Amino acid sequence: MDIFDRHKQFTAARVAIRAGIYPYFIEIESGQKQTVKINGRKMIMIGSNDYLGLALHPKLKEAAIKTIKKYGVGCTGSRFLNGTMDIHVKLEEKLASFMGKEAALVFTTGAQANLGAIAGLAGKDDIIYADRFNHASIIDGCRMSFAETKRFRHNNMEDLERILAAADPGKGKLIVVDGIFSMEGDIVNLPAIIKIAKKHNARVMVDDAHSVGILGRTGRGTAQHFGLEKDVDISMGTCSKSFASVGGFISGSEEMIHYLKHNARSLMFTAALPPASVASISAAIDIVRAEPWRRKALWINAKFMRDGLRSMGYDTGASETPIVPIVVGNDSTALMMRKQLFDAKVFTTPVVSPAVPKGRSMIRTSYMATHTKKQLTYVLEVFNKVGRKLGVVSGVPAAYYERKKHKIELKARVRKGKAEIKKKIRNRTEKIKQKMKNMKNEPER
């Protein structure tokens, strides 16, 4: 058999392209924000992971440009050899402080952080326990580790307890889970996992790729959300979502980080994170700390969309975060729905088998702090029309959205009117103050 026979026999994507429903590698002609430009058309983006709306923030761009002028555009080597700059070390110190850990280690991508940490820490004499819905990079890290891997049913603590209880007590044990599951949008049952881990002498690693910046009082992620920061041994995070750049990191004890520096192959044999990305991540952390309103706005928008979609009859699964999946059934329905949403200027991402079980294909949506209620109401209106047209939901009467839009527009006019009145009062006050100042400065006659 010729190894190239596989790619010659792969026809599914070309069939979808010819049918006009191919949804991948879409060319975006603008920066990532709540609206993007595609083929010259302005579209509402609800498929991005820029949860806090920082991808085009002036402070991030300014930091990147300033750093390029000093350090150039690349490091031309791995962190292990010649690619570690002082800014990498400073970022790691800032990340450790942000996460409330002793130390942190920055990788070039989030996927490489998972590969390096899991394969670096676990070996052939260990057992890894992984949730079935974990991210692909966790699965790959388990495969690379040579450790025995046991997968338990999604967020099912009875199943985890069962397979842990049957393990050889002499083997090292590592439980690895997502904090927020990237497709389902639900949160891991971390309190139960910590309890089980302590009972069976297992370590716990949480992939906080979709949780950092979002969960917890200050955005530290899942452990802070549950008040269990001291109980999680390894926290992984990515910098391509809430921090709006690229890169990943592992945080934990100083001893563990020191060990990974010399044993994580995806760190040692990959070029270091470029200077511009390092600077923009650092600036993003500052904004996350200084502007908690972004987190609050994000959760308000997410609830608004979940409630709206569920009111139409859509199945959003167990979502409780800004990731809101919409289960629509078979692959063809998901691809057709995505196409009709796209034609209505709403950008979404379809998820079809084998990424999900057959019959559970979905439209994955995710929201930003910077989405306006007007934009989100329009999105709901489009979902209502498309869902009814395809027979996925019964929907709600069109008049519902007319009333909703009118209410939003009325509130906007009221806010604008109040702002104009405040501006007039402020200008008038300034004029009076200036007049009094001039009178005081006039010479006596």
Secondary structure as GFF3:
##gff-version 3
##sequence-region A 1 445
A	DSSP	alpha_helix	5	9	.	.	.	ID=ss1
A	DSSP	alpha_helix	12	19	.	.	.	ID=ss2
A	DSSP	beta_strand	35	38	.	.	.	ID=ss3
A	DSSP	beta_strand	41	45	.	.	.	ID=ss4
A	DSSP	alpha_helix	58	71	.	.	.	ID=ss5
A	DSSP	alpha_helix	86	99	.	.	.	ID=ss6
A	DSSP	beta_strand	103	107	.	.	.	ID=ss7
A	DSSP	alpha_helix	110	121	.	.	.	ID=ss8
A	DSSP	beta_strand	126	131	.	.	.	ID=ss9
A	DSSP	alpha_helix	136	145	.	.	.	ID=ss10
A	DSSP	beta_strand	148	152	.	.	.	ID=ss11
A	DSSP	alpha_helix	157	165	.	.	.	ID=ss12
A	DSSP	beta_strand	172	178	.	.	.	ID=ss13
A	DSSP	alpha_helix	190	199	.	.	.	ID=ss14
A	DSSP	beta_strand	203	207	.	.	.	ID=ss15
A	DSSP	alpha_helix	222	226	.	.	.	ID=ss16
A	DSSP	beta_strand	234	238	.	.	.	ID=ss17
A	DSSP	beta_strand	248	252	.	.	.	ID=ss18
A	DSSP	alpha_helix	254	261	.	.	.	ID=ss19
A	DSSP	alpha_helix	265	268	.	.	.	ID=ss20
A	DSSP	alpha_helix	275	290	.	.	.	ID=ss21
A	DSSP	alpha_helix	293	312	.	.	.	ID=ss22
A	DSSP	beta_strand	323	329	.	.	.	ID=ss23
A	DSSP	alpha_helix	331	343	.	.	.	ID=ss24
A	DSSP	beta_strand	346	347	.	.	.	ID=ss25
A	DSSP	beta_strand	349	351	.	.	.	ID=ss26
A	DSSP	beta_strand	361	366	.	.	.	ID=ss27
A	DSSP	alpha_helix	373	390	.	.	.	ID=ss28
A	DSSP	alpha_helix	398	441	.	.	.	ID=ss29
###
